[in-house]
Amino acid sequence: MDSGDRRFSTYALVTGAASGMGRLYAQKLARKGYSLILVDIAADRLEETASEIRNEFADGEDGCMPDIRTFTCDLSKMEAASDVAKAAEGCEVEILVNNAGIMFCSTICDTSPKALSLIMMLHNYTPLMLCREFVPAMVARGRGRVLNISSLAAWMDWPAIGMYGNTKRFVKGFSRSLRIECRGTGVTVTNAYFGAVDTPLIPLKQSLRKVARNLRVMISADKATDKALSAMFHGRKGTMPGLLNKIFLPFIVILPDCVLSWLLRKMGRFVMVKA
């Protein structure tokens, strides 16, 4: 599918579009010729995203402007996916980017029930239901692309980030099931398995963030979104940017409990917060 064939006539729906990587996905998809449906809980920042993109195209020579629709929604609510689908009625959604997410470093016993429910609804239930809302129409049209954001942490049942990792493991699993079910239909499902990306989502102190960037363990949000969109448009099943992530992956999965317990005791005070 050539993303420039129908300039601005079809839509890309991006969740978590008010800031960070979501805003970058929105900007880059508009540049590729898609109108946008932008979803986030932060109404003011969501409008800022929309305004930035409109201003960029207002300065263009051809006068073409994407249609940009914003929808403020708490994606951790049971009815969120159906509400988003209603807001998108009348729009041909060709791309779905399930980007919205949250991360906290906290042991399960130190995490509030509200926070545990939030991360599971936001990472698991709502992306699954958004796929259920939009993928059948993609299949009926014979074209469409889904980009789900999993994580390197999907292989990491580690203390303090265990809930984050296990919710991302669910994304990894259901995306594969959906991808297989969509084979031959013209609809592709791509997973992005990011390691550390330099966004506020990762609660690292600035000093540790600088070390991670220098060691190239952490990549920029711009590079991460470029890699994810490239994989999506090429119909690949997944992408894991960063050579070190690929190198470390086999070792990540074999670390014994005693080593992880030791790391938690030694390093936990630097990264953990109550959620």
TORDORO-244443 format. One line per 2 residues: number of its first residue (from 1); their letters; for each residue x, z, y of C-alpha. Coordinates in steps of 0.02 Angstrom, whole numbers, plus 50000, padded with zeros to 5 digits. Layout:
% residues N
NUM	A	X/Z/Y  ...
This chain:
% residues 275
1	MD	50000/50000/50000  50071/49949/50167
3	SG	50035/50090/50290  50029/49967/50436
5	DR	49895/49848/50368  49747/49937/50448
7	RF	49817/50016/50605  49716/50172/50650
9	ST	49565/50118/50547  49596/50247/50410
11	YA	49632/50432/50425  49763/50556/50371
13	LV	49701/50734/50353  49834/50867/50382
15	TG	49807/51053/50359  49912/51179/50452
17	AA	49936/51047/50587  49948/51163/50737
19	SG	50135/51191/50726  50292/51174/50621
21	MG	50295/51047/50482  50109/51013/50497
23	RL	50133/50953/50675  50277/50842/50619
25	YA	50173/50766/50478  50036/50728/50604
27	QK	50154/50647/50728  50241/50541/50597
29	LA	50080/50484/50514  50008/50430/50682
31	RK	50166/50328/50710  50134/50244/50543
33	GY	49964/50187/50601  49844/50321/50544
35	SL	49708/50408/50641  49708/50595/50612
37	IL	49600/50740/50560  49698/50896/50603
39	VD	49648/51065/50531  49713/51238/50574
41	IA	49655/51412/50615  49747/51413/50783
43	AD	49631/51317/50900  49742/51315/51055
45	RL	49897/51254/50964  49794/51128/50867
47	EE	49737/51051/51031  49917/51051/51090
49	TA	49966/50949/50938  49825/50825/50971
51	SE	49871/50812/51156  50054/50781/51119
53	IR	50011/50638/51002  49884/50563/51122
55	NE	50011/50571/51263  50140/50483/51157
57	FA	50024/50337/51123  49956/50333/51300
59	DG	50128/50273/51356  50130/50132/51229
61	ED	50129/49950/51283  49997/49888/51160
63	GC	49864/50012/51214  49822/50060/51035
65	MP	49773/50241/51014  49738/50338/50855
67	DI	49574/50429/50841  49622/50613/50831
69	RT	49495/50741/50775  49530/50927/50769
71	FT	49441/51056/50665  49473/51242/50682
73	CD	49452/51325/50514  49511/51476/50416
75	LS	49572/51391/50259  49576/51554/50162
77	KM	49385/51560/50159  49285/51507/50006
79	EA	49187/51375/50102  49337/51302/50196
81	AS	49355/51141/50095  49172/51096/50106
83	DV	49175/51132/50294  49325/51018/50316
85	AK	49239/50881/50216  49086/50894/50328
87	AA	49196/50881/50482  49275/50723/50410
89	EG	49110/50637/50371  49113/50455/50424
91	CE	49303/50447/50414  49395/50351/50278
93	VE	49525/50480/50228  49666/50384/50147
95	IL	49797/50523/50153  49775/50708/50118
97	VN	49920/50824/50162  49891/51000/50097
99	NA	50022/51080/50208  49948/51246/50265
101	GI	50039/51396/50196  50103/51571/50222
103	MF	50251/51668/50156  50292/51852/50150
105	CS	50431/51946/50063  50348/52098/49988
107	TI	50330/52176/49817  50158/52162/49740
109	CD	50131/52350/49754  50175/52345/49939
111	TS	50062/52197/49976  49885/52231/50035
113	PK	49739/52163/49934  49691/52062/50088
115	AL	49861/51977/50095  49860/51941/49908
117	SL	49689/51860/49923  49744/51762/50077
119	IM	49895/51682/49994  49800/51635/49837
121	ML	49654/51559/49931  49765/51467/50055
123	HN	49890/51399/49928  49780/51375/49775
125	YT	49592/51372/49795  49574/51274/49957
127	PL	49702/51137/49917  49622/51114/49747
129	ML	49449/51102/49823  49509/50984/49960
131	CR	49574/50869/49824  49404/50883/49740
133	EF	49318/50838/49904  49425/50687/49951
135	VP	49508/50613/49796  49348/50545/49714
137	AM	49317/50434/49866  49499/50376/49861
139	VA	49479/50330/49678  49317/50236/49716
141	RG	49407/50136/49852  49558/50106/49742
143	RG	49684/50178/49864  49740/50345/49929
145	RV	49884/50467/49936  49893/50655/49915
147	LN	50043/50758/49969  50041/50936/49904
149	IS	50172/51062/49960  50242/51159/49815
151	SL	50414/51241/49822  50578/51270/49734
153	AA	50502/51444/49714  50381/51372/49586
155	WM	50522/51402/49460  50562/51576/49529
157	DW	50465/51726/49461  50569/51833/49574
159	PA	50530/52004/49648  50472/52008/49829
161	IG	50430/51821/49828  50341/51822/49661
163	MY	50167/51793/49731  50228/51651/49841
165	GN	50318/51570/49695  50175/51588/49574
167	TK	50049/51514/49694  50168/51367/49717
169	RF	50181/51352/49527  49993/51327/49522
171	VK	50011/51187/49651  50146/51108/49544
173	GF	50035/51116/49390  49869/51056/49458
175	SR	49956/50916/49552  50029/50850/49391
177	SL	49859/50857/49306  49779/50764/49452
179	RI	49920/50636/49459  49898/50595/49274
181	EC	49709/50583/49294  49732/50462/49439
183	RG	49854/50344/49353  49798/50164/49371
185	TG	49670/50202/49506  49777/50162/49659
187	VT	49786/50347/49705  49952/50439/49700
189	VT	49987/50626/49702  50156/50686/49763
191	NA	50229/50861/49763  50361/50919/49888
193	YF	50472/51053/49812  50559/51123/49964
195	GA	50691/51256/49958  50727/51342/50122
197	VD	50663/51246/50274  50708/51305/50448
199	TP	50535/51356/50509  50460/51524/50561
201	LI	50373/51529/50390  50533/51598/50314
203	PL	50557/51777/50376  50746/51776/50392
205	KQ	50845/51859/50528  50928/51735/50645
207	SL	51102/51781/50583  51053/51745/50402
209	RK	50963/51587/50456  51122/51524/50538
211	VA	51223/51558/50379  51093/51466/50275
213	RN	51100/51315/50390  51289/51311/50389
215	LR	51292/51318/50199  51159/51181/50196
217	VM	51047/51290/50092  50919/51275/50231
219	IS	50867/51104/50296  50780/51055/50456
221	AD	50592/51032/50463  50617/50854/50526
223	KA	50721/50807/50374  50602/50895/50255
225	TD	50449/50803/50320  50540/50636/50317
227	KA	50586/50662/50135  50410/50715/50087
229	LS	50324/50569/50174  50448/50445/50101
231	AM	50412/50510/49925  50225/50502/49958
233	FH	50227/50323/50025  50335/50267/49878
235	GR	50211/50345/49757  50339/50462/49680
237	KG	50280/50613/49585  50391/50731/49682
239	TM	50540/50763/49792  50661/50908/49804
241	PG	50770/50882/49958  50943/50960/49956
243	LL	51081/50936/49827  51110/51123/49813
245	NK	50929/51151/49763  50950/51030/49617
247	IF	51114/51111/49567  51045/51288/49574
249	LP	50880/51250/49486  50945/51267/49305
251	FI	51022/51436/49348  50870/51499/49441
253	VI	50761/51492/49287  50881/51588/49172
255	LP	50923/51739/49280  50881/51895/49178
257	DC	50768/52035/49239  50913/52156/49258
259	VL	51003/52040/49379  50845/52012/49482
261	SW	50812/52199/49487  50989/52229/49550
263	LL	50969/52096/49684  50806/52175/49740
265	RK	50890/52344/49761  51039/52272/49854
267	MG	50957/52141/49962  50775/52195/49975
269	RF	50797/52297/50133  50859/52143/50227
271	VM	50712/52031/50189  50560/52132/50136
273	VK	50415/52182/50246  50246/52258/50204
275	A	50112/52126/50203
